[in-house]
Amino acid sequence: MNKKIDCHKDFFHHHDLKNTPARDLVYHLLADHYPLTLDQLFQLVSQKNKAKPISHSTVFRIIEQFLKVGIVEKLSLETETTPLYQLKEKDHHHQLVCTACKKIVLIEDCPLQAFENKMANQHHFVLHHHQFTLYGLCSNCQKKH
């Protein structure tokens, strides 16, 4: 099983968040789907939890709590009019985004590490994080155009 899923209950406890069924469901949906708008997340919550409905405002509050304690991060992409949310795995992330179908592909390695260190040293900065997003067409959309 994924390590981040295994340890989320400890993370909740450490940040004084009860491990409620609603929080647990939102966490697991974010772990299984990358990344989601609030509406997409609410639709998944509704599909998974028909017996005990969870309101849109509850999902919103959970996301706000997760943002506050650092479980989740908000992404703003050129291709989206609303923010996306994803589990925060590390201090920064990189992705390829298809401008046609909006597919997002994660780039696992950090191609900026050496450049980042050089710029930080040169300008006497202590960097906290960065984002690196490349926009273009995925192979499927290239075939269509």
N, C-alpha and C positions, 0 to 999 in steps of 0.2 A: 504494500500500500504506500501511497505517496507520503513522504515525511511531513509535509506541511499539513496534510489532513490529520495525521496521527497526533500532532502536537497542538492543534488549535484549541483544544479544551484547556490545556495549560496556559496558553496565551490569553484566553478569555479570563481565566482565574487571576493571572498576573495583573491584568488591567481592570480588575473588579467588574467584569461582565459575567453575569450568570449565563450558563450554557442552556439557554431556552431552546425548545424545539424550533422556533422561528429563526433564531440566530444560527443554529446548527444547519438548518435547511439552506438559508441564504449563503452561508459559508461554503457548503458543499456544491451548491449550484455555481457559485463563482469559481470554485476549483475545477469543475467539470466543463465550464463554458468560458471561452476567452474572447474578448471582453464583452460586457453587456451594458446596454442602456438601462435606466431604471425601469422603463416600460417592458423591455425584454425580460428583465429579471422578475418583475411582477407577474408576467404571463407564465413564466416557468414555475414560480412559487404557486400560482393558482392551479396549474396542471398537476403538480406534485402533491398538493395539499387540499384536495377537494373536500375531504371530510371535516377539516377544521380550517375554514378560510382565514387567510391573513390579509389584512387591509393594505392598500397601497401606502398609506401613511406609516404603517408599521415597518414595511420594507424600507421606506425612505429613512426612518429613524435608525434602523439597523445599519444602513449604509453610512449615515452620518456618524454613528458611534464607531464603526469600523474605520472610517477615515481619520477620526480623532485619535484613535489609539495606534494607527499605522498598520492595520490588517489589510486595508484596501487603498488603492490609489485611483485618482481620477485622471482620465486621458481626454485631451481635447485634440481631435484630429481634423484636418482640413475637409475630409470627406463626410464628416458627421456634423449635424447641426446641434445635437445634444451630446453631453459628455458620456463617456464610457467608463465603466468601473471594472477593475480586475484586482485579484489578490496581489498584494505587494510581495514580490519574491526577493528582490534585492534593491539596492539603492538607485538603480537605473535600469532602463530596458531599451531595447531596440526592436524595430519592426519594419517590415515591408507592407505597404498598404496599396491595394488595387483601387484605383480611382473609379473604375467602372462597377465592379461587383462588391467593393468594399471589404474583400477578403483581407485578413490580417495574418501575416506570417511572422513568427518570432525569429529574431536573429539571436542565437544563443551566446556567441562570443562577443566581446566588446571590441569592435574595430578601432575605437578611439582611445584606448588605454594609454599608449605611448604619447599621443598628441595631447591628451588631457593632462598628463603629468608634466609635460614640457610647458604647456601654457600656464598651468598653475604655478610652477616654479618661476617661470619667466616674469609673471605678473604678481607674484607673492600672494596667491590666493589659496585658500583651503576650500576645495570643492566639496559640496555635499551630494550632488546628484546631477545627472544630465539625462536628456532624452534624445534619441536618434531615430528619426522616421524618414524612410525613403518612400516616395510615391511613384506609382507607375501602373502598368498593366500586367496582370498575372498571365500565365500561359494560356488559360482558357479564354480570357477576354482578348488576347492577342489574335487568336484564331477567328474570333467573331468580327474583328475590325479590319 
